[in-house]
Amino acid sequence: LFQAAEEFKPMTLVGASGTFDTLCEIDCKIRGLDFNIEQEKEYTLMLDSFEKIFFELTSKTREERLEIPGMIDMRVDMIVVACSMVYFIIHRLTIQKIRVSSYSLKEGVMSQVLEGKNIEGEGF
């Protein structure tokens, strides 16, 4: 990842579903927005918003995290680990923006398979 980042100099981190959906939901609740990522398909999570959520998540117990508006039960245990990885990557690569897609990586792979492509983009 870091070797490729040196070459391509990414400025945007693109997150796909899962933890990123939950972060968007929490952000929307904090900001008083009525937003449904599954309808919009994409969301921009501001870095300062991510960091506030990150520090809140990492300072709370499991029970306290469950009380955060927008938190879902199935993410409460792994969201701290996932956010720690995101935080590390953002700061290591000096990312400027986070874009979140409601589509998962498996949907992208399935789309390529249905189009008759392998992961290198060539036909089967």
N, C-alpha and C positions, 0 to 999 in steps of 0.2 A: 504494500500500500504506500509506504513512505517513499520507496524508490520511484514508483509511478508518479506520485505527487510532486517529486522534485522535477520530473520531466514536464508534466502537464500543468502544474501550478493551479490546482482547483481553488476557486473562491467560494463555491457553494457546496454544501453537503446536502445530498438528496436522501431523505429517509423514506423507507417503504413500510407502510402499515404498522401493525403491532404497537410497540412502545411509542413510536412517533404519533400514531393516532391518539393514544392516551395523552401524550404531551399536548397535542393540539386541543383536545377536549378540556384539559385542565386550564390551558391558556385562555380558551374561549370563556370558560366559567369565570375566571379571574377578571377578564375584561368585560364581562357582561354581554358577550356576543351570543347570538343564537345561530350557531354554525354547525353544519352537518358535513363532515369531510367526505362521507360516502356519496353525497349529492354533488359537492363541488369538485371532487377528485384531487384537488391540490390546495395546499395551505402554506403560507409563509410564516414560519415561527421565528420571531426576532431573537437575536442572540441574547439580549438582555432579559427577555422573557424566559428563554431556556435556562439561563443561569439562575434566575430567581427560583424557578421550579426545581432545578437541580439541587440547590442548597436547601430548599424546603424538604425535598424528598430524602436527602441524605442526613438530615438532622432529626427526622421523626422515626418513631417506632413503627412496626408493621400496623398496629392498631390505629395509630395516628394517621398513617398514610391512607388507610381505608376510609377515613373521614374526609379526605380531600375531595371536593366536588370535581367530578369527571374521572376519578380513579375507579377502575374496575377490578373486581376480585382477582381475576386470573393474571393480572399484571403486577399486583402489589408486591410480590416477592422478588421478581427479577428486574423490576424497573430501576432499582438503585444500581444494579450491576450494569444494565444497558445504558443508563444515563451517565455513569462514570466513564464508560467507553466512549460515548459521544463527546463528553467534556474533554477527555484526553485528546481525541482526534481533532476537535475544533481548535484547541490551543496548540497542538503540535503542528498543525497545518495552517494556522492563522486563517481559518474559514471566516468569511464575512456574512454568510447568510445560510439559513436552513430552509429548504423546500421539502414539503412532505406530500407524498403521493398516497392515496388510499389503496392503490394497487399494491399487491405483494410481489415479491420476486418470483414466486412460483407461478403467478399469473403471467408474468412476462415470459418466462421459460415456456409455459404452455402455449402462449401466443406464437412463439417462434416455432414450436413443434407443429402446431396446426398449419403454419405457413410452409412447412417442409424444410425448415432450417435447423442446423445444429447450433450449439452455443458459439461457434466461431462464425456463424452467419452463412455457412455454405450448405448446400442441399445434402440430404441424407443419402 
